[in-house]
Amino acid sequence: MPSNNFLLSCVVPVFNESPVIGRFMEALIKQLEEITVRLEIIVVDDGSTDKTVELVEPFCDDERIKLIELSRNFGKETALTAGIDATSGDAVVLIDADFQHPLEMIPVFVDYWRQGYQMVYGVRQDRENESFLKKKGAQVFYRIMHSSTGIDVPAHAGDFRLLDKVVVDALRAMPERSRFMKGIYAWVGYKSIGLPFQVRNRLAGQSGWGYGKLTSLALSGITAFTTLPLRIVGGLGLIISFISVFYALFIIFRTLVLGAPLPGWPTVIVAITFIGGIQLLSLWLLGEYVAGIFCEVKKRPKYLIQRQLGFKNQKDSNAAD
């Protein structure tokens, strides 16, 4: 059981959050102070182009507040990784800065952590504000992940969660550059529990997660955790091969019995275009996996740090493998 004198770290990835970051930091500090006397807040700026960094800098006069400024926009998954790498707490809370994640859930997370849970994550109660396409796409994605990997990636769960230090150490030990964090959280396992919460409206700005980014993230998750698409394409190719053999035998039989018929151009064209489409689809899926391998074997750093404030050993630039 964790004692009352524990260090609670909080990772806040930000990207162009200047309209709300000041109010959010004040509210977050107040909330964490009610939980423990030992706390640290690590704000990770993911290449913001507005005044987000300037608004966070004054908070770094408090030794409990730290800022990591990445060299460019690496994406939220990487920003979370940078923040997790920098934490030193007994427990780590991941939360967005747009007030959509209710701050009052943090002490509830901590209570369950005290009970022995090593990962406590928030589960959205509803997706009423999302489009039909987005909701159905999410359902299909989670079904594919669960059925093909055997890993239970909780549906409607996001990055809003508390991680025990044991889980944090496990995440740090995972070297892949393509970071599908929801899958990684589920893969490491440990004693976990999901708690329902109501997502609130953003106080300002709009979400940067459009259909393009969501589709790219889903593809990264699928190709990083399962080879099912390759097996499906392989099975489809096998089926088409068998059909082609039987069709060839049928043509030979018909020719021997009935004589050579007139050429069936529509059938030939349909067959060629269908098989060509399958081949292109196969190449695309294979390309996704090869691209993942290409990114991994280069072993570039996951992220580059341009500047950091509030750390004892500060450097103007840094890199993480």
Secondary structure as UniProt FT lines:
FT   STRAND          7..14
FT   TURN            18..20
FT   HELIX           21..33
FT   TURN            34..35
FT   STRAND          38..45
FT   HELIX           52..56
FT   HELIX           57..61
FT   TURN            63..64
FT   STRAND          65..70
FT   HELIX           76..86
FT   STRAND          91..94
FT   TURN            103..104
FT   HELIX           105..114
FT   TURN            115..116
FT   STRAND          119..124
FT   TURN            128..129
FT   HELIX           132..149
FT   TURN            155..156
FT   STRAND          157..164
FT   HELIX           165..172
FT   HELIX           181..188
FT   STRAND          192..197
FT   HELIX           211..225
FT   HELIX           228..258
FT   HELIX           265..297
FT   TURN            298..299
FT   STRAND          303..309
FT   STRAND          318..320
//
